[in-house]
Amino acid sequence: MNMVELNRSDNKKIELNLGQISRIEEEPDTVIILSSGKKIKVKDDAKDIIKKAAKHELELAQKAKNKKVSGNSFKE
């Protein structure tokens, strides 16, 4: 799944589905606006969220690269 762990403004940790993020605003607190329109205030700044998302996508790409498909290996 495309989930990242973030810290809500009330210090609770949440797992957020990256596919649900519509945009991220800093006003000055970081607010994530989901595709449903719901807003979530988090302690993480926008740059950290983007880094976490990029790291997660890279890990998924690496896993896909190493998977065997139809008997062929993507390993170089």
C-alpha positions as CSV (number, residue, x, y, z in Angstrom):
1,M,0.0,0.0,0.0
2,N,1.0,3.6,-0.5
3,M,1.0,4.6,3.1
4,V,3.2,7.0,5.1
5,E,3.4,7.6,8.8
6,L,2.8,11.2,9.9
7,N,2.4,13.0,13.2
8,R,-0.9,14.8,13.8
9,S,-1.0,18.1,15.6
10,D,-2.4,16.3,18.7
11,N,0.8,14.1,18.8
12,K,-1.0,11.0,17.5
13,K,0.6,9.0,14.7
14,I,-1.4,8.3,11.6
15,E,-0.9,6.3,8.4
16,L,-2.0,8.2,5.4
17,N,-2.7,6.8,2.0
18,L,-0.6,8.9,-0.5
19,G,-3.2,8.4,-3.2
20,Q,-5.7,10.4,-1.1
21,I,-3.6,13.5,-0.9
22,S,-4.9,16.3,-3.1
23,R,-2.5,19.0,-1.9
24,I,-0.4,20.2,1.0
25,E,-0.5,23.7,2.4
26,E,1.6,25.4,5.1
27,E,-0.3,28.2,6.7
28,P,1.9,28.2,9.0
29,D,0.8,24.7,10.2
30,T,1.0,22.0,7.7
31,V,-2.5,21.0,6.4
32,I,-3.1,18.1,4.1
33,I,-6.2,18.3,2.0
34,L,-7.5,14.9,0.9
35,S,-9.3,14.3,-2.4
36,S,-12.5,14.0,-0.4
37,G,-12.0,17.6,0.8
38,K,-11.2,16.6,4.4
39,K,-8.3,18.5,6.0
40,I,-5.7,17.0,8.4
41,K,-3.3,19.2,10.4
42,V,0.0,17.6,10.9
43,K,3.3,18.5,12.6
44,D,5.4,17.2,9.6
45,D,6.4,20.0,7.2
46,A,5.5,19.7,3.5
47,K,9.1,19.0,2.5
48,D,9.3,16.0,4.9
49,I,6.0,14.6,3.7
50,I,7.3,14.9,0.1
51,K,10.6,13.2,1.1
52,K,8.7,10.4,2.8
53,A,6.4,9.9,-0.2
54,A,9.4,9.9,-2.6
55,K,11.3,7.3,-0.4
56,H,8.2,5.1,-0.4
57,E,7.8,5.3,-4.2
58,L,11.5,4.4,-4.6
59,E,11.1,1.4,-2.3
60,L,8.1,0.2,-4.3
61,A,10.1,0.7,-7.6
62,Q,13.0,-1.3,-6.2
63,K,10.7,-4.2,-5.1
64,A,9.0,-4.2,-8.6
65,K,12.4,-4.3,-10.3
66,N,13.4,-7.3,-8.2
67,K,10.2,-9.3,-8.8
68,K,10.1,-12.1,-11.3
69,V,7.6,-11.6,-14.1
70,S,6.6,-14.5,-16.3
71,G,9.8,-16.4,-15.3
72,N,12.0,-13.5,-16.2
73,S,14.0,-11.6,-13.6
74,F,14.4,-7.9,-13.7
75,K,17.6,-8.1,-11.6
76,E,20.6,-6.7,-13.4
